[in-house]
Amino acid sequence: MKEMALRESLGFKNVVVYHYCSVEALYGILASKAFWLTSLESTNDSTELKLAKEIIAKAIDELKNENRSTENYQHIINTDKMKSNAVYSRKKRKEKYYGLSLVKDSDSLTHWERYAKNASGVCIGLNVALINNIFNVYGLPDIVTDWLQFIPIEYSFEEQVQYAKSLIIDKINGLCKLGQKRNILDLIYPTIYHTTLDTLKPAIKHHGFSSEKEYRIYLKDGEAEARAKFMEDISGYSFTENRELFNSLSRQIHDLASKMQVLSGDIRYGIFKGMIRSYYSLNLEMIWSDTLIPEIVLGPKCFQNK
């Protein structure tokens, strides 16, 4: 029985999406066992990364109006407290996001023409469920893994607001599961505004691009190190009950990001459409198999044989 079928028989859910590219790009991907995450500043949407603050403000207002009475929710939806962030402070630098564009459709005429060298390229199937499984193997809960995300792009304003609300709620619930005392939660709670903003920015696009139906793997430059450092800082506080937990999370985040070659020191440069641009080469050698890449579709004008 093939690994993919075995996984399904054991109840694992495979999620296959597709990346359109040239044959030259395919060769580079197979040779390096890595996918390039390129800067989101150069996408075809001029509003890219600029819509999130408006969306999250609307989401916070709606959470307030829903009159959530529990202490945890009242603590979070105070906008000023969410934005004040003494522990999770960040250097004043320009935020940079890097992503890989994917779609559900393995035979889209628009994508063949636009992204696969006028249909002479290929369409690569990528089982992103295996990437998510890496975090489980490393014992990393969702609350500390949003430095590398796989998400469907949201185009509708209403859906964008609902997504922001769900992010805030999930982060609250995730923090509560840590079971820490009130004083340490007071330090962690303000990070929710910033981490939600970080997650939301690359996950939404203007509704004018909705026909693309894009999915995306993305990361924020330097975020893995920042998250590891944050966990390390928490372990150093005198009132932290389980210091080894946070120290372990810090080490695991850094070790995994290093193996995947997505630490800030791993940034690379290449020529893209006549311009020099930075990118990350997301290394997936640890899970590389025909379960991760179950299918490669040749374009209508592709002359490469199988």
RALINFEN-V839175 format. One record per residue. N is the residue number from 1. RES is the residue in three letters. PSI is psi in whole degrees, 0 to 359 (* if undefined). OMEGA is omega in radians with two decimals (999 if undefined). NEAR is the number of other ideal C-beta (glycine too) atoms within 12 Angstrom. Layout:
n=N res=RES psi=PSI omega=OMEGA near=NEAR
n=N res=RES psi=PSI omega=OMEGA near=NEAR
//
This chain:
n=1 res=MET psi=131 omega=3.13 near=10
n=2 res=LYS psi=155 omega=-3.06 near=13
n=3 res=GLU psi=320 omega=-3.09 near=21
n=4 res=MET psi=317 omega=3.11 near=25
n=5 res=ALA psi=322 omega=3.11 near=14
n=6 res=LEU psi=317 omega=3.11 near=14
n=7 res=ARG psi=315 omega=-3.12 near=25
n=8 res=GLU psi=322 omega=3.13 near=19
n=9 res=SER psi=335 omega=3.13 near=12
n=10 res=LEU psi=1 omega=3.07 near=12
n=11 res=GLY psi=4 omega=3.08 near=9
n=12 res=PHE psi=140 omega=-3.13 near=19
n=13 res=LYS psi=116 omega=3.08 near=15
n=14 res=ASN psi=139 omega=3.14 near=28
n=15 res=VAL psi=103 omega=-3.08 near=28
n=16 res=VAL psi=125 omega=3.05 near=33
n=17 res=VAL psi=172 omega=-2.94 near=37
n=18 res=TYR psi=142 omega=3.10 near=36
n=19 res=HIS psi=122 omega=3.13 near=42
n=20 res=TYR psi=135 omega=-3.13 near=41
n=21 res=CYS psi=177 omega=3.10 near=34
n=22 res=SER psi=167 omega=3.07 near=27
n=23 res=VAL psi=324 omega=3.11 near=26
n=24 res=GLU psi=317 omega=3.11 near=18
n=25 res=ALA psi=320 omega=3.10 near=30
n=26 res=LEU psi=315 omega=-3.13 near=30
n=27 res=TYR psi=317 omega=3.13 near=16
n=28 res=GLY psi=321 omega=3.14 near=20
n=29 res=ILE psi=314 omega=-3.11 near=31
n=30 res=LEU psi=323 omega=-3.12 near=23
n=31 res=ALA psi=324 omega=-3.08 near=13
n=32 res=SER psi=348 omega=-3.05 near=20
n=33 res=LYS psi=45 omega=-3.08 near=21
n=34 res=ALA psi=153 omega=3.05 near=31
n=35 res=PHE psi=140 omega=-3.13 near=42
n=36 res=TRP psi=129 omega=3.00 near=32
n=37 res=LEU psi=113 omega=-3.05 near=39
n=38 res=THR psi=163 omega=-3.05 near=36
n=39 res=SER psi=133 omega=3.11 near=32
n=40 res=LEU psi=355 omega=3.10 near=37
n=41 res=GLU psi=344 omega=-3.08 near=26
n=42 res=SER psi=26 omega=3.09 near=23
n=43 res=THR psi=178 omega=-3.10 near=29
n=44 res=ASN psi=7 omega=-3.14 near=19
n=45 res=ASP psi=113 omega=-3.10 near=26
n=46 res=SER psi=342 omega=3.12 near=15
n=47 res=THR psi=5 omega=-3.13 near=21
n=48 res=GLU psi=131 omega=3.08 near=28
n=49 res=LEU psi=5 omega=-3.05 near=31
n=50 res=LYS psi=357 omega=-3.03 near=22
n=51 res=LEU psi=345 omega=-2.89 near=32
n=52 res=ALA psi=321 omega=-3.08 near=33
n=53 res=LYS psi=320 omega=3.11 near=23
n=54 res=GLU psi=319 omega=-3.11 near=20
n=55 res=ILE psi=315 omega=-3.09 near=37
n=56 res=ILE psi=327 omega=3.07 near=36
n=57 res=ALA psi=318 omega=3.10 near=26
n=58 res=LYS psi=320 omega=-3.14 near=25
n=59 res=ALA psi=319 omega=3.13 near=38
n=60 res=ILE psi=317 omega=3.11 near=34
n=61 res=ASP psi=318 omega=-3.13 near=18
n=62 res=GLU psi=322 omega=3.10 near=23
n=63 res=LEU psi=322 omega=3.08 near=35
n=64 res=LYS psi=315 omega=-3.08 near=21
n=65 res=ASN psi=340 omega=3.12 near=12
n=66 res=GLU psi=358 omega=3.04 near=17
n=67 res=ASN psi=48 omega=3.04 near=11
n=68 res=ARG psi=125 omega=-2.97 near=21
n=69 res=SER psi=346 omega=-3.07 near=12
n=70 res=THR psi=153 omega=-3.09 near=16
n=71 res=GLU psi=319 omega=-3.09 near=16
n=72 res=ASN psi=315 omega=-3.11 near=27
n=73 res=TYR psi=321 omega=3.13 near=26
n=74 res=GLN psi=329 omega=3.13 near=18
n=75 res=HIS psi=321 omega=-3.05 near=28
n=76 res=ILE psi=317 omega=-2.96 near=39
n=77 res=ILE psi=5 omega=2.96 near=35
n=78 res=ASN psi=107 omega=-3.02 near=22
n=79 res=THR psi=317 omega=-3.11 near=22
n=80 res=ASP psi=318 omega=3.13 near=13
n=81 res=LYS psi=324 omega=-3.13 near=22
n=82 res=MET psi=325 omega=-3.08 near=32
n=83 res=LYS psi=335 omega=3.09 near=23
n=84 res=SER psi=132 omega=-2.96 near=19
n=85 res=ASN psi=76 omega=-3.07 near=23
n=86 res=ALA psi=320 omega=-3.07 near=16
n=87 res=VAL psi=317 omega=-3.05 near=26
n=88 res=TYR psi=44 omega=-3.11 near=28
n=89 res=SER psi=151 omega=-3.11 near=16
n=90 res=ARG psi=147 omega=3.06 near=24
n=91 res=LYS psi=148 omega=3.14 near=13
n=92 res=LYS psi=93 omega=3.12 near=6
n=93 res=ARG psi=158 omega=-3.12 near=11
n=94 res=LYS psi=129 omega=-3.14 near=13
n=95 res=GLU psi=135 omega=3.13 near=25
n=96 res=LYS psi=129 omega=3.12 near=29
n=97 res=TYR psi=145 omega=-3.14 near=38
n=98 res=TYR psi=138 omega=-3.06 near=41
n=99 res=GLY psi=164 omega=3.05 near=40
n=100 res=LEU psi=125 omega=-3.11 near=43
n=101 res=SER psi=136 omega=-3.11 near=40
n=102 res=LEU psi=160 omega=3.09 near=37
n=103 res=VAL psi=163 omega=3.11 near=31
n=104 res=LYS psi=332 omega=-3.02 near=22
n=105 res=ASP psi=123 omega=3.14 near=24
n=106 res=SER psi=4 omega=-3.13 near=26
n=107 res=ASP psi=63 omega=-3.13 near=21
n=108 res=SER psi=119 omega=-3.13 near=27
n=109 res=LEU psi=318 omega=3.13 near=19
n=110 res=THR psi=314 omega=-3.12 near=19
n=111 res=HIS psi=326 omega=3.06 near=34
n=112 res=TRP psi=314 omega=-3.07 near=29
n=113 res=GLU psi=322 omega=-3.01 near=17
n=114 res=ARG psi=324 omega=-2.98 near=22
n=115 res=TYR psi=354 omega=-3.10 near=33
n=116 res=ALA psi=44 omega=3.03 near=37
n=117 res=LYS psi=56 omega=3.12 near=25
n=118 res=ASN psi=47 omega=3.04 near=18
n=119 res=ALA psi=7 omega=3.11 near=26
n=120 res=SER psi=1 omega=-3.13 near=24
n=121 res=GLY psi=213 omega=-3.06 near=33
n=122 res=VAL psi=170 omega=3.09 near=38
n=123 res=CYS psi=117 omega=-3.04 near=38
n=124 res=ILE psi=123 omega=3.03 near=38
n=125 res=GLY psi=132 omega=-3.12 near=31
n=126 res=LEU psi=119 omega=3.13 near=41
n=127 res=ASN psi=92 omega=-3.04 near=33
n=128 res=VAL psi=346 omega=3.10 near=38
n=129 res=ALA psi=329 omega=3.13 near=25
n=130 res=LEU psi=328 omega=3.10 near=31
n=131 res=ILE psi=316 omega=3.11 near=38
n=132 res=ASN psi=326 omega=-3.13 near=26
n=133 res=ASN psi=334 omega=3.13 near=24
n=134 res=ILE psi=318 omega=-3.13 near=31
n=135 res=PHE psi=322 omega=3.12 near=30
n=136 res=ASN psi=320 omega=3.13 near=18
n=137 res=VAL psi=323 omega=-3.14 near=17
n=138 res=TYR psi=1 omega=3.10 near=26
n=139 res=GLY psi=33 omega=-3.10 near=17
n=140 res=LEU psi=118 omega=3.10 near=32
n=141 res=PRO psi=162 omega=-3.08 near=26
n=142 res=ASP psi=327 omega=-3.05 near=21
n=143 res=ILE psi=339 omega=-3.11 near=31
n=144 res=VAL psi=14 omega=-3.09 near=40
n=145 res=THR psi=10 omega=-3.08 near=36
n=146 res=ASP psi=12 omega=2.99 near=37
n=147 res=TRP psi=346 omega=3.00 near=39
n=148 res=LEU psi=117 omega=-3.00 near=45
n=149 res=GLN psi=149 omega=2.90 near=35
n=150 res=PHE psi=122 omega=-3.07 near=36
n=151 res=ILE psi=152 omega=2.92 near=32
n=152 res=PRO psi=141 omega=3.11 near=29
n=153 res=ILE psi=133 omega=3.09 near=39
n=154 res=GLU psi=132 omega=-3.09 near=33
n=155 res=TYR psi=333 omega=-3.12 near=25
n=156 res=SER psi=135 omega=3.13 near=20
n=157 res=PHE psi=315 omega=-3.12 near=20
n=158 res=GLU psi=318 omega=3.13 near=17
n=159 res=GLU psi=326 omega=3.10 near=22
n=160 res=GLN psi=318 omega=3.11 near=35
n=161 res=VAL psi=316 omega=3.12 near=27
n=162 res=GLN psi=322 omega=3.12 near=21
n=163 res=TYR psi=317 omega=3.11 near=31
n=164 res=ALA psi=317 omega=3.13 near=40
n=165 res=LYS psi=318 omega=-3.13 near=33
n=166 res=SER psi=325 omega=3.09 near=24
n=167 res=LEU psi=314 omega=-3.13 near=39
n=168 res=ILE psi=314 omega=-3.12 near=43
n=169 res=ILE psi=316 omega=-3.13 near=27
n=170 res=ASP psi=321 omega=-3.13 near=24
n=171 res=LYS psi=322 omega=3.07 near=38
n=172 res=ILE psi=311 omega=-3.11 near=33
n=173 res=ASN psi=322 omega=3.13 near=20
n=174 res=GLY psi=319 omega=3.13 near=29
n=175 res=LEU psi=322 omega=-3.13 near=32
n=176 res=CYS psi=329 omega=-3.14 near=25
n=177 res=LYS psi=340 omega=3.10 near=18
n=178 res=LEU psi=339 omega=3.05 near=27
n=179 res=GLY psi=29 omega=-3.10 near=13
n=180 res=GLN psi=165 omega=3.10 near=25
n=181 res=LYS psi=163 omega=-3.11 near=16
n=182 res=ARG psi=320 omega=-3.04 near=17
n=183 res=ASN psi=323 omega=3.13 near=16
n=184 res=ILE psi=328 omega=3.07 near=28
n=185 res=LEU psi=327 omega=3.07 near=30
n=186 res=ASP psi=327 omega=3.13 near=25
n=187 res=LEU psi=325 omega=-3.07 near=30
n=188 res=ILE psi=324 omega=-3.04 near=40
n=189 res=TYR psi=316 omega=-3.10 near=39
n=190 res=PRO psi=343 omega=3.12 near=29
n=191 res=THR psi=341 omega=-3.04 near=40
n=192 res=ILE psi=320 omega=3.11 near=45
n=193 res=TYR psi=312 omega=-3.06 near=36
n=194 res=HIS psi=318 omega=-3.14 near=35
n=195 res=THR psi=327 omega=3.07 near=40
n=196 res=THR psi=317 omega=3.10 near=38
n=197 res=LEU psi=317 omega=3.12 near=38
n=198 res=ASP psi=319 omega=-3.12 near=36
n=199 res=THR psi=325 omega=-3.04 near=41
n=200 res=LEU psi=320 omega=-3.04 near=44
n=201 res=LYS psi=307 omega=-3.09 near=41
n=202 res=PRO psi=3 omega=-3.06 near=44
n=203 res=ALA psi=358 omega=-3.10 near=38
n=204 res=ILE psi=149 omega=3.08 near=42
n=205 res=LYS psi=165 omega=3.11 near=39
n=206 res=HIS psi=144 omega=-3.08 near=25
n=207 res=HIS psi=342 omega=3.12 near=19
n=208 res=GLY psi=345 omega=3.14 near=13
n=209 res=PHE psi=14 omega=-3.04 near=23
n=210 res=SER psi=335 omega=-3.13 near=19
n=211 res=SER psi=340 omega=-3.13 near=19
n=212 res=GLU psi=333 omega=3.10 near=28
n=213 res=LYS psi=52 omega=-3.00 near=22
n=214 res=GLU psi=144 omega=2.88 near=41
n=215 res=TYR psi=164 omega=-3.04 near=29
n=216 res=ARG psi=136 omega=2.85 near=38
n=217 res=ILE psi=129 omega=-3.09 near=38
n=218 res=TYR psi=162 omega=3.01 near=43
n=219 res=LEU psi=162 omega=3.05 near=46
n=220 res=LYS psi=133 omega=-3.11 near=38
n=221 res=ASP psi=122 omega=3.09 near=35
n=222 res=GLY psi=0 omega=-3.04 near=28
n=223 res=GLU psi=325 omega=3.14 near=37
n=224 res=ALA psi=315 omega=3.11 near=40
n=225 res=GLU psi=320 omega=-3.14 near=28
n=226 res=ALA psi=318 omega=-3.14 near=35
n=227 res=ARG psi=320 omega=3.10 near=39
n=228 res=ALA psi=318 omega=-3.14 near=32
n=229 res=LYS psi=321 omega=3.12 near=31
n=230 res=PHE psi=315 omega=3.10 near=33
n=231 res=MET psi=320 omega=3.11 near=38
n=232 res=GLU psi=319 omega=3.13 near=27
n=233 res=ASP psi=317 omega=-3.13 near=25
n=234 res=ILE psi=320 omega=-3.11 near=36
n=235 res=SER psi=339 omega=-3.10 near=25
n=236 res=GLY psi=350 omega=-3.14 near=18
n=237 res=TYR psi=138 omega=-3.04 near=22
n=238 res=SER psi=331 omega=-3.10 near=11
n=239 res=PHE psi=4 omega=3.09 near=17
n=240 res=THR psi=124 omega=-3.07 near=25
n=241 res=GLU psi=315 omega=-3.06 near=19
n=242 res=ASN psi=81 omega=-3.08 near=19
n=243 res=ARG psi=323 omega=-3.09 near=21
n=244 res=GLU psi=327 omega=3.09 near=15
n=245 res=LEU psi=310 omega=-3.09 near=25
n=246 res=PHE psi=325 omega=3.05 near=32
n=247 res=ASN psi=319 omega=3.13 near=21
n=248 res=SER psi=317 omega=3.10 near=23
n=249 res=LEU psi=319 omega=3.13 near=33
n=250 res=SER psi=313 omega=-3.13 near=29
n=251 res=ARG psi=317 omega=-3.09 near=24
n=252 res=GLN psi=319 omega=3.11 near=29
n=253 res=ILE psi=311 omega=-3.09 near=38
n=254 res=HIS psi=317 omega=-3.12 near=31
n=255 res=ASP psi=316 omega=-3.13 near=22
n=256 res=LEU psi=316 omega=3.13 near=35
n=257 res=ALA psi=325 omega=3.11 near=38
n=258 res=SER psi=316 omega=3.13 near=21
n=259 res=LYS psi=327 omega=3.13 near=25
n=260 res=MET psi=356 omega=3.10 near=33
n=261 res=GLN psi=47 omega=3.12 near=30
n=262 res=VAL psi=20 omega=2.96 near=42
n=263 res=LEU psi=157 omega=-3.05 near=30
n=264 res=SER psi=332 omega=3.11 near=27
n=265 res=GLY psi=352 omega=-3.12 near=15
n=266 res=ASP psi=3 omega=-3.10 near=26
n=267 res=ILE psi=144 omega=-3.12 near=24
n=268 res=ARG psi=173 omega=3.14 near=26
n=269 res=TYR psi=145 omega=3.13 near=16
n=270 res=GLY psi=175 omega=3.12 near=20
n=271 res=ILE psi=122 omega=3.10 near=13
n=272 res=PHE psi=114 omega=3.10 near=18
n=273 res=LYS psi=45 omega=3.06 near=11
n=274 res=GLY psi=9 omega=-3.14 near=8
n=275 res=MET psi=147 omega=3.05 near=14
n=276 res=ILE psi=122 omega=-3.10 near=14
n=277 res=ARG psi=153 omega=3.11 near=23
n=278 res=SER psi=155 omega=3.11 near=25
n=279 res=TYR psi=164 omega=2.99 near=34
n=280 res=TYR psi=140 omega=3.06 near=41
n=281 res=SER psi=96 omega=-3.06 near=29
n=282 res=LEU psi=104 omega=-3.05 near=42
n=283 res=ASN psi=122 omega=-3.12 near=28
n=284 res=LEU psi=25 omega=-3.09 near=34
n=285 res=GLU psi=327 omega=-3.09 near=20
n=286 res=MET psi=339 omega=-3.14 near=22
n=287 res=ILE psi=14 omega=-3.04 near=30
n=288 res=TRP psi=124 omega=-3.13 near=24
n=289 res=SER psi=177 omega=3.08 near=19
n=290 res=ASP psi=358 omega=2.98 near=20
n=291 res=THR psi=323 omega=3.06 near=29
n=292 res=LEU psi=318 omega=3.12 near=36
n=293 res=ILE psi=80 omega=-3.05 near=32
n=294 res=PRO psi=346 omega=-3.01 near=27
n=295 res=GLU psi=139 omega=2.97 near=23
n=296 res=ILE psi=118 omega=-3.09 near=31
n=297 res=VAL psi=130 omega=3.10 near=29
n=298 res=LEU psi=139 omega=-3.14 near=25
n=299 res=GLY psi=162 omega=-3.12 near=32
n=300 res=PRO psi=332 omega=-3.13 near=20
n=301 res=LYS psi=17 omega=-3.11 near=18
n=302 res=CYS psi=131 omega=-3.10 near=25
n=303 res=PHE psi=2 omega=3.11 near=14
n=304 res=GLN psi=133 omega=3.08 near=20
n=305 res=ASN psi=163 omega=-3.05 near=8
n=306 res=LYS psi=* omega=999 near=9
//
